C-alpha cells in the first residue's frame, strides 16, 4: 500500500512540473505564448557631446619696419701668398753591397773504431771426489750368561744359564762421493767501440754586406709666403623699429552639448524572457550580447 502511494505522489509532482514549464514560456501580461501587446517606448538617456565651434581670436604681431639707412666703411683683411724659390741641399742615402773574405771554423765530426777491453765473470762448474767416514749399523748375536729363577716359587734362587741375544753395533765405514762446485772466473775480452772526434776546420768564405753611402743633392724648393692685404669696402646699415599690429584669426574650439538619445538594448537570445535579463534599460546595457 505504501509503494502505491509513493508512485502516485511521484506522478503528481512530474505533472505539476510540466504545467509550470509551459506557463513560464507564456507572456506575464497577456498570458499568451506569442505576446500581442505593443512594445514599450524606448528609454532616453543624457549624453554629453563635444561639438566643434569656430571663433575669432585676436593675435598680436610684431613687424620690423626700416627707419633710416647709414653707409659706413668696413675694413676687410685678406691673406695672399707669394711664391719664392730657394736652392737647398738635401742628403740622399744609397745602399751598395761590398764583398769581404772571412775565415770561419766549422766543426767536423770523425768516427773511428777503437778496441776496448772489458772484464766479464762467467761461472765454471767442477766435480771432485770427497772421502767421508760415517757410522754404519750392523746386528750380531751375542751369548750372555743369565741367572735363572726358581721353577716352583719364582724367586731368584736358581742356577746360571747362557742365552743368545741380538746386539746392534756401529762401525766406521769409508764413503767416497762426488761434489759439484761452481766458481766465478774472471776473463778479459775485447770489443770494437765507435769513438767520435770533433775538430774545427778553418775555411774561407766570401760574403756580401750592405753599406750605406750618403751624398748631397741640390734641389729647388718653392715656398709660399703669406701676406696680409687690407681693403676698405662700403657697407650700408639699415636701422629698424618694432611695430605692433593686431590680427583676427579663426580658431576651432570644442564645447560640450547635452543631448537626449534613446537607449539601444542588447539583442536577447531566443527563448529568454525580459524577466530573466532585467526590467530596466540599464540591465540591457550592462549585459554583453550573446551572454544571458
Short mmCIF file of the C-alpha atoms (twelve columns), coordinates in Angstrom:
data_MODEL
# 
_entry.id   MODEL 
# 
loop_
_atom_site.group_PDB 
_atom_site.id 
_atom_site.type_symbol 
_atom_site.label_atom_id 
_atom_site.label_alt_id 
_atom_site.label_comp_id 
_atom_site.label_asym_id 
_atom_site.label_seq_id 
_atom_site.Cartn_x 
_atom_site.Cartn_y 
_atom_site.Cartn_z 
_atom_site.pdbx_PDB_model_num 
ATOM 1   C CA . UNK A 1   0.000   0.000   0.000   1 
ATOM 2   C CA . UNK A 2   2.837   2.367   0.849   1 
ATOM 3   C CA . UNK A 3   4.543   1.655   -2.514  1 
ATOM 4   C CA . UNK A 4   1.325   2.570   -4.380  1 
ATOM 5   C CA . UNK A 5   1.065   5.907   -2.516  1 
ATOM 6   C CA . UNK A 6   4.678   6.707   -3.256  1 
ATOM 7   C CA . UNK A 7   4.228   6.078   -7.027  1 
ATOM 8   C CA . UNK A 8   1.085   8.244   -7.219  1 
ATOM 9   C CA . UNK A 9   2.805   11.117  -5.377  1 
ATOM 10  C CA . UNK A 10  5.756   10.970  -7.836  1 
ATOM 11  C CA . UNK A 11  3.423   11.094  -10.856 1 
ATOM 12  C CA . UNK A 12  1.623   14.164  -9.430  1 
ATOM 13  C CA . UNK A 13  4.931   16.015  -8.964  1 
ATOM 14  C CA . UNK A 14  6.020   15.305  -12.566 1 
ATOM 15  C CA . UNK A 15  2.672   16.535  -13.930 1 
ATOM 16  C CA . UNK A 16  2.868   19.789  -11.945 1 
ATOM 17  C CA . UNK A 17  6.413   20.445  -13.215 1 
ATOM 18  C CA . UNK A 18  5.260   20.022  -16.818 1 
ATOM 19  C CA . UNK A 19  2.392   22.510  -16.285 1 
ATOM 20  C CA . UNK A 20  4.637   25.159  -14.727 1 
ATOM 21  C CA . UNK A 21  7.247   24.847  -17.518 1 
ATOM 22  C CA . UNK A 22  4.624   25.535  -20.219 1 
ATOM 23  C CA . UNK A 23  3.280   28.575  -18.323 1 
ATOM 24  C CA . UNK A 24  6.741   30.073  -17.973 1 
ATOM 25  C CA . UNK A 25  7.092   30.365  -21.739 1 
ATOM 26  C CA . UNK A 26  3.903   32.497  -21.974 1 
ATOM 27  C CA . UNK A 27  3.739   36.324  -21.521 1 
ATOM 28  C CA . UNK A 28  3.160   37.504  -17.921 1 
ATOM 29  C CA . UNK A 29  0.755   40.297  -19.028 1 
ATOM 30  C CA . UNK A 30  -1.444  38.885  -21.794 1 
ATOM 31  C CA . UNK A 31  -0.936  35.239  -20.807 1 
ATOM 32  C CA . UNK A 32  -0.264  34.245  -24.450 1 
ATOM 33  C CA . UNK A 33  2.741   32.493  -25.835 1 
ATOM 34  C CA . UNK A 34  3.303   34.984  -28.673 1 
ATOM 35  C CA . UNK A 35  2.887   38.357  -26.890 1 
ATOM 36  C CA . UNK A 36  0.250   40.589  -28.574 1 
ATOM 37  C CA . UNK A 37  0.939   43.803  -26.595 1 
ATOM 38  C CA . UNK A 38  2.724   46.764  -28.188 1 
ATOM 39  C CA . UNK A 39  6.395   47.235  -27.255 1 
ATOM 40  C CA . UNK A 40  7.155   49.949  -24.655 1 
ATOM 41  C CA . UNK A 41  8.530   53.363  -25.613 1 
ATOM 42  C CA . UNK A 42  12.342  53.425  -25.839 1 
ATOM 43  C CA . UNK A 43  14.165  54.804  -22.801 1 
ATOM 44  C CA . UNK A 44  16.184  58.021  -23.172 1 
ATOM 45  C CA . UNK A 45  19.489  58.954  -21.583 1 
ATOM 46  C CA . UNK A 46  21.505  62.177  -21.370 1 
ATOM 47  C CA . UNK A 47  24.729  62.198  -23.422 1 
ATOM 48  C CA . UNK A 48  27.400  64.941  -23.448 1 
ATOM 49  C CA . UNK A 49  28.884  65.539  -26.927 1 
ATOM 50  C CA . UNK A 50  31.848  67.787  -27.806 1 
ATOM 51  C CA . UNK A 51  30.813  69.990  -30.767 1 
ATOM 52  C CA . UNK A 52  33.480  71.961  -32.734 1 
ATOM 53  C CA . UNK A 53  32.873  75.744  -32.889 1 
ATOM 54  C CA . UNK A 54  34.924  78.291  -34.877 1 
ATOM 55  C CA . UNK A 55  35.628  81.571  -33.031 1 
ATOM 56  C CA . UNK A 56  37.779  84.592  -33.908 1 
ATOM 57  C CA . UNK A 57  40.817  85.171  -31.718 1 
ATOM 58  C CA . UNK A 58  42.950  88.344  -31.568 1 
ATOM 59  C CA . UNK A 59  46.725  87.794  -32.010 1 
ATOM 60  C CA . UNK A 60  49.433  90.441  -31.603 1 
ATOM 61  C CA . UNK A 61  52.104  90.504  -34.365 1 
ATOM 62  C CA . UNK A 62  55.482  92.265  -34.218 1 
ATOM 63  C CA . UNK A 63  56.853  93.723  -37.511 1 
ATOM 64  C CA . UNK A 64  60.275  95.289  -38.081 1 
ATOM 65  C CA . UNK A 65  59.916  98.496  -40.099 1 
ATOM 66  C CA . UNK A 66  63.068  100.234 -41.519 1 
ATOM 67  C CA . UNK A 67  63.542  103.775 -40.187 1 
ATOM 68  C CA . UNK A 68  66.784  105.049 -41.719 1 
ATOM 69  C CA . UNK A 69  69.939  103.830 -43.508 1 
ATOM 70  C CA . UNK A 70  73.632  104.650 -42.988 1 
ATOM 71  C CA . UNK A 71  76.699  103.879 -45.107 1 
ATOM 72  C CA . UNK A 72  79.929  103.018 -43.262 1 
ATOM 73  C CA . UNK A 73  83.381  101.863 -44.365 1 
ATOM 74  C CA . UNK A 74  84.302  98.269  -43.451 1 
ATOM 75  C CA . UNK A 75  87.898  97.105  -43.313 1 
ATOM 76  C CA . UNK A 76  88.449  93.602  -44.714 1 
ATOM 77  C CA . UNK A 77  91.620  91.585  -44.204 1 
ATOM 78  C CA . UNK A 78  92.675  89.055  -46.864 1 
ATOM 79  C CA . UNK A 79  95.646  86.679  -46.961 1 
ATOM 80  C CA . UNK A 80  97.662  86.413  -50.153 1 
ATOM 81  C CA . UNK A 81  100.570 84.061  -50.830 1 
ATOM 82  C CA . UNK A 82  103.798 84.988  -52.611 1 
ATOM 83  C CA . UNK A 83  105.880 82.228  -54.191 1 
ATOM 84  C CA . UNK A 84  109.643 82.186  -53.572 1 
ATOM 85  C CA . UNK A 85  112.237 79.704  -54.880 1 
ATOM 86  C CA . UNK A 86  115.268 78.572  -52.852 1 
ATOM 87  C CA . UNK A 87  118.188 76.269  -53.562 1 
ATOM 88  C CA . UNK A 88  118.684 73.719  -50.827 1 
ATOM 89  C CA . UNK A 89  120.939 70.713  -50.366 1 
ATOM 90  C CA . UNK A 90  119.385 67.581  -49.063 1 
ATOM 91  C CA . UNK A 91  121.067 64.277  -48.214 1 
ATOM 92  C CA . UNK A 92  120.381 61.197  -50.289 1 
ATOM 93  C CA . UNK A 93  121.224 57.804  -48.833 1 
ATOM 94  C CA . UNK A 94  122.200 54.932  -51.151 1 
ATOM 95  C CA . UNK A 95  122.843 51.326  -50.240 1 
ATOM 96  C CA . UNK A 96  125.650 49.419  -52.000 1 
ATOM 97  C CA . UNK A 97  126.945 45.906  -51.483 1 
ATOM 98  C CA . UNK A 98  130.624 45.169  -50.877 1 
ATOM 99  C CA . UNK A 99  132.390 41.812  -50.715 1 
ATOM 100 C CA . UNK A 100 134.665 40.676  -47.959 1 
ATOM 101 C CA . UNK A 101 136.573 37.480  -47.217 1 
ATOM 102 C CA . UNK A 102 136.189 35.975  -43.786 1 
ATOM 103 C CA . UNK A 103 137.658 32.902  -42.144 1 
ATOM 104 C CA . UNK A 104 135.199 30.727  -40.339 1 
ATOM 105 C CA . UNK A 105 135.686 27.500  -38.442 1 
ATOM 106 C CA . UNK A 106 133.211 24.756  -38.955 1 
ATOM 107 C CA . UNK A 107 133.021 21.616  -36.836 1 
ATOM 108 C CA . UNK A 108 133.984 18.321  -38.450 1 
ATOM 109 C CA . UNK A 109 132.914 15.028  -36.966 1 
ATOM 110 C CA . UNK A 110 135.037 11.858  -37.399 1 
ATOM 111 C CA . UNK A 111 134.122 8.396   -36.160 1 
ATOM 112 C CA . UNK A 112 136.768 5.676   -35.570 1 
ATOM 113 C CA . UNK A 113 136.507 2.143   -34.208 1 
ATOM 114 C CA . UNK A 114 138.618 1.582   -31.060 1 
ATOM 115 C CA . UNK A 115 139.383 -1.746  -29.399 1 
ATOM 116 C CA . UNK A 116 138.148 -1.612  -25.841 1 
ATOM 117 C CA . UNK A 117 138.918 -4.323  -23.221 1 
ATOM 118 C CA . UNK A 118 136.298 -5.260  -20.697 1 
ATOM 119 C CA . UNK A 119 136.093 -7.808  -17.860 1 
ATOM 120 C CA . UNK A 120 133.387 -10.436 -17.510 1 
ATOM 121 C CA . UNK A 121 132.733 -13.095 -14.883 1 
ATOM 122 C CA . UNK A 122 131.477 -16.456 -16.052 1 
ATOM 123 C CA . UNK A 123 130.523 -19.448 -13.904 1 
ATOM 124 C CA . UNK A 124 132.749 -22.619 -14.052 1 
ATOM 125 C CA . UNK A 125 131.457 -25.928 -12.646 1 
ATOM 126 C CA . UNK A 126 133.929 -28.599 -11.390 1 
ATOM 127 C CA . UNK A 127 133.373 -32.074 -9.910  1 
ATOM 128 C CA . UNK A 128 135.649 -33.611 -7.246  1 
ATOM 129 C CA . UNK A 129 135.512 -36.690 -5.054  1 
ATOM 130 C CA . UNK A 130 135.276 -36.302 -1.299  1 
ATOM 131 C CA . UNK A 131 136.090 -39.127 1.150   1 
ATOM 132 C CA . UNK A 132 133.985 -39.203 4.306   1 
ATOM 133 C CA . UNK A 133 133.617 -41.572 7.242   1 
ATOM 134 C CA . UNK A 134 130.239 -42.459 8.614   1 
ATOM 135 C CA . UNK A 135 128.836 -44.915 11.216  1 
ATOM 136 C CA . UNK A 136 127.003 -47.849 9.687   1 
ATOM 137 C CA . UNK A 137 124.796 -50.011 11.984  1 
ATOM 138 C CA . UNK A 138 125.014 -53.848 11.949  1 
ATOM 139 C CA . UNK A 139 123.436 -56.627 14.098  1 
ATOM 140 C CA . UNK A 140 125.329 -59.513 15.718  1 
ATOM 141 C CA . UNK A 141 124.326 -62.446 18.038  1 
ATOM 142 C CA . UNK A 142 125.967 -62.460 21.478  1 
ATOM 143 C CA . UNK A 143 125.756 -65.209 24.139  1 
ATOM 144 C CA . UNK A 144 125.121 -63.701 27.569  1 
ATOM 145 C CA . UNK A 145 125.038 -65.538 30.918  1 
ATOM 146 C CA . UNK A 146 121.681 -65.174 32.638  1 
ATOM 147 C CA . UNK A 147 120.703 -66.254 36.165  1 
ATOM 148 C CA . UNK A 148 117.590 -68.397 36.037  1 
ATOM 149 C CA . UNK A 149 114.663 -68.235 38.505  1 
ATOM 150 C CA . UNK A 150 113.237 -70.979 40.675  1 
ATOM 151 C CA . UNK A 151 110.716 -73.093 38.892  1 
ATOM 152 C CA . UNK A 152 108.490 -73.593 41.912  1 
ATOM 153 C CA . UNK A 153 108.088 -70.237 43.637  1 
ATOM 154 C CA . UNK A 154 109.593 -67.813 41.076  1 
ATOM 155 C CA . UNK A 155 112.365 -66.398 43.314  1 
ATOM 156 C CA . UNK A 156 115.923 -65.898 42.139  1 
ATOM 157 C CA . UNK A 157 117.368 -68.869 43.659  1 
ATOM 158 C CA . UNK A 158 118.112 -70.952 40.610  1 
ATOM 159 C CA . UNK A 159 121.357 -71.583 38.748  1 
ATOM 160 C CA . UNK A 160 123.231 -69.604 35.939  1 
ATOM 161 C CA . UNK A 161 122.369 -70.287 32.316  1 
ATOM 162 C CA . UNK A 162 123.553 -68.826 28.891  1 
ATOM 163 C CA . UNK A 163 121.188 -67.012 26.476  1 
ATOM 164 C CA . UNK A 164 121.783 -65.767 22.904  1 
ATOM 165 C CA . UNK A 165 120.777 -62.076 22.262  1 
ATOM 166 C CA . UNK A 166 120.843 -59.766 19.173  1 
ATOM 167 C CA . UNK A 167 123.033 -56.662 19.587  1 
ATOM 168 C CA . UNK A 168 123.170 -53.621 17.271  1 
ATOM 169 C CA . UNK A 169 126.606 -52.044 16.821  1 
ATOM 170 C CA . UNK A 170 128.019 -49.182 14.719  1 
ATOM 171 C CA . UNK A 171 131.256 -49.351 12.772  1 
ATOM 172 C CA . UNK A 172 133.112 -46.588 10.929  1 
ATOM 173 C CA . UNK A 173 132.794 -47.017 7.128   1 
ATOM 174 C CA . UNK A 174 134.692 -45.019 4.454   1 
ATOM 175 C CA . UNK A 175 132.382 -43.416 1.861   1 
ATOM 176 C CA . UNK A 176 133.537 -41.647 -1.369  1 
ATOM 177 C CA . UNK A 177 131.045 -39.181 -3.027  1 
ATOM 178 C CA . UNK A 178 131.215 -36.602 -5.835  1 
ATOM 179 C CA . UNK A 179 130.734 -32.884 -5.018  1 
ATOM 180 C CA . UNK A 180 129.843 -30.294 -7.716  1 
ATOM 181 C CA . UNK A 181 131.303 -26.821 -7.192  1 
ATOM 182 C CA . UNK A 182 130.634 -23.631 -9.182  1 
ATOM 183 C CA . UNK A 183 133.211 -20.820 -9.255  1 
ATOM 184 C CA . UNK A 184 133.082 -17.387 -10.954 1 
ATOM 185 C CA . UNK A 185 136.067 -16.995 -13.271 1 
ATOM 186 C CA . UNK A 186 137.158 -13.519 -14.399 1 
ATOM 187 C CA . UNK A 187 138.039 -13.116 -18.062 1 
ATOM 188 C CA . UNK A 188 139.220 -10.125 -20.076 1 
ATOM 189 C CA . UNK A 189 137.674 -9.710  -23.535 1 
ATOM 190 C CA . UNK A 190 137.915 -7.007  -26.193 1 
ATOM 191 C CA . UNK A 191 135.299 -5.299  -28.361 1 
ATOM 192 C CA . UNK A 192 135.235 -2.623  -31.081 1 
ATOM 193 C CA . UNK A 193 133.607 0.602   -29.895 1 
ATOM 194 C CA . UNK A 194 132.907 3.635   -32.174 1 
ATOM 195 C CA . UNK A 195 134.534 6.824   -30.932 1 
ATOM 196 C CA . UNK A 196 133.514 10.284  -32.207 1 
ATOM 197 C CA . UNK A 197 136.117 13.024  -32.541 1 
ATOM 198 C CA . UNK A 198 135.205 16.627  -33.190 1 
ATOM 199 C CA . UNK A 199 137.661 19.034  -34.707 1 
ATOM 200 C CA . UNK A 200 137.396 22.555  -36.097 1 
ATOM 201 C CA . UNK A 201 138.322 23.049  -39.738 1 
ATOM 202 C CA . UNK A 202 139.026 26.630  -40.940 1 
ATOM 203 C CA . UNK A 203 137.674 27.681  -44.315 1 
ATOM 204 C CA . UNK A 204 137.456 30.883  -46.339 1 
ATOM 205 C CA . UNK A 205 134.043 32.397  -47.080 1 
ATOM 206 C CA . UNK A 206 133.213 35.336  -49.345 1 
ATOM 207 C CA . UNK A 207 130.095 37.232  -48.442 1 
ATOM 208 C CA . UNK A 208 128.373 40.475  -49.394 1 
ATOM 209 C CA . UNK A 209 127.306 43.038  -46.833 1 
ATOM 210 C CA . UNK A 210 125.319 46.285  -47.338 1 
ATOM 211 C CA . UNK A 211 126.986 49.670  -46.943 1 
ATOM 212 C CA . UNK A 212 125.027 52.943  -46.690 1 
ATOM 213 C CA . UNK A 213 126.549 55.914  -48.576 1 
ATOM 214 C CA . UNK A 214 125.346 59.479  -48.069 1 
ATOM 215 C CA . UNK A 215 125.559 62.109  -50.818 1 
ATOM 216 C CA . UNK A 216 124.277 65.708  -51.044 1 
ATOM 217 C CA . UNK A 217 121.897 66.733  -53.861 1 
ATOM 218 C CA . UNK A 218 120.950 70.299  -54.842 1 
ATOM 219 C CA . UNK A 219 117.217 70.857  -55.151 1 
ATOM 220 C CA . UNK A 220 114.979 73.867  -55.865 1 
ATOM 221 C CA . UNK A 221 112.216 74.332  -53.306 1 
ATOM 222 C CA . UNK A 222 109.144 76.539  -53.818 1 
ATOM 223 C CA . UNK A 223 107.948 78.328  -50.658 1 
ATOM 224 C CA . UNK A 224 104.599 80.125  -50.311 1 
ATOM 225 C CA . UNK A 225 104.965 83.167  -48.012 1 
ATOM 226 C CA . UNK A 226 101.680 84.559  -46.574 1 
ATOM 227 C CA . UNK A 227 101.000 88.347  -46.809 1 
ATOM 228 C CA . UNK A 228 98.164  90.356  -45.231 1 
ATOM 229 C CA . UNK A 229 96.172  92.656  -47.518 1 
ATOM 230 C CA . UNK A 230 93.872  95.316  -46.007 1 
ATOM 231 C CA . UNK A 231 90.958  96.653  -48.091 1 
ATOM 232 C CA . UNK A 232 88.128  99.082  -47.268 1 
ATOM 233 C CA . UNK A 233 84.634  98.442  -48.653 1 
ATOM 234 C CA . UNK A 234 81.425  100.476 -48.085 1 
ATOM 235 C CA . UNK A 235 78.633  98.823  -46.127 1 
ATOM 236 C CA . UNK A 236 75.014  100.008 -45.752 1 
ATOM 237 C CA . UNK A 237 73.417  99.678  -42.319 1 
ATOM 238 C CA . UNK A 238 69.605  99.645  -42.058 1 
ATOM 239 C CA . UNK A 239 68.018  100.661 -38.719 1 
ATOM 240 C CA . UNK A 240 64.604  99.066  -37.988 1 
ATOM 241 C CA . UNK A 241 61.983  99.584  -35.295 1 
ATOM 242 C CA . UNK A 242 59.352  97.193  -33.910 1 
ATOM 243 C CA . UNK A 243 55.687  97.904  -34.784 1 
ATOM 244 C CA . UNK A 244 52.846  96.026  -33.031 1 
ATOM 245 C CA . UNK A 245 49.678  95.040  -35.001 1 
ATOM 246 C CA . UNK A 246 46.553  93.039  -34.041 1 
ATOM 247 C CA . UNK A 247 45.060  90.365  -36.353 1 
ATOM 248 C CA . UNK A 248 41.858  88.345  -36.088 1 
ATOM 249 C CA . UNK A 249 42.384  84.661  -36.820 1 
ATOM 250 C CA . UNK A 250 39.793  81.837  -36.727 1 
ATOM 251 C CA . UNK A 251 40.298  79.205  -34.020 1 
ATOM 252 C CA . UNK A 252 38.354  75.919  -33.658 1 
ATOM 253 C CA . UNK A 253 37.311  75.068  -30.075 1 
ATOM 254 C CA . UNK A 254 35.157  72.234  -28.705 1 
ATOM 255 C CA . UNK A 255 32.123  72.939  -26.462 1 
ATOM 256 C CA . UNK A 256 30.069  70.340  -24.559 1 
ATOM 257 C CA . UNK A 257 26.418  69.936  -25.710 1 
ATOM 258 C CA . UNK A 258 23.806  67.918  -23.725 1 
ATOM 259 C CA . UNK A 259 21.585  65.624  -25.868 1 
ATOM 260 C CA . UNK A 260 18.875  63.053  -25.083 1 
ATOM 261 C CA . UNK A 261 19.375  59.845  -27.106 1 
ATOM 262 C CA . UNK A 262 17.375  56.591  -26.958 1 
ATOM 263 C CA . UNK A 263 18.972  53.643  -25.166 1 
ATOM 264 C CA . UNK A 264 19.848  50.796  -27.559 1 
ATOM 265 C CA . UNK A 265 19.241  47.485  -25.791 1 
ATOM 266 C CA . UNK A 266 21.334  44.415  -26.474 1 
ATOM 267 C CA . UNK A 267 19.807  41.644  -28.650 1 
ATOM 268 C CA . UNK A 268 18.356  38.916  -26.406 1 
ATOM 269 C CA . UNK A 269 18.885  35.258  -27.347 1 
ATOM 270 C CA . UNK A 270 15.860  33.244  -28.484 1 
ATOM 271 C CA . UNK A 271 13.832  31.654  -25.669 1 
ATOM 272 C CA . UNK A 272 14.920  34.222  -22.994 1 
ATOM 273 C CA . UNK A 273 12.285  36.458  -21.415 1 
ATOM 274 C CA . UNK A 274 12.716  40.030  -20.163 1 
ATOM 275 C CA . UNK A 275 12.361  38.923  -16.561 1 
ATOM 276 C CA . UNK A 276 15.474  36.726  -16.833 1 
ATOM 277 C CA . UNK A 277 17.627  39.604  -18.134 1 
ATOM 278 C CA . UNK A 278 16.237  42.624  -16.263 1 
ATOM 279 C CA . UNK A 279 13.291  45.036  -16.352 1 
ATOM 280 C CA . UNK A 280 15.317  48.293  -16.586 1 
ATOM 281 C CA . UNK A 281 17.194  49.595  -19.661 1 
ATOM 282 C CA . UNK A 282 20.444  49.714  -17.681 1 
ATOM 283 C CA . UNK A 283 20.313  45.943  -17.299 1 
ATOM 284 C CA . UNK A 284 20.237  45.584  -21.102 1 
ATOM 285 C CA . UNK A 285 23.256  47.884  -21.471 1 
ATOM 286 C CA . UNK A 286 25.346  46.140  -18.856 1 
ATOM 287 C CA . UNK A 287 24.708  42.644  -20.280 1 
ATOM 288 C CA . UNK A 288 27.059  41.896  -23.201 1 
ATOM 289 C CA . UNK A 289 25.445  40.427  -26.322 1 
ATOM 290 C CA . UNK A 290 25.407  36.657  -26.569 1 
ATOM 291 C CA . UNK A 291 25.543  36.121  -22.754 1 
ATOM 292 C CA . UNK A 292 22.409  35.557  -20.545 1 
# 
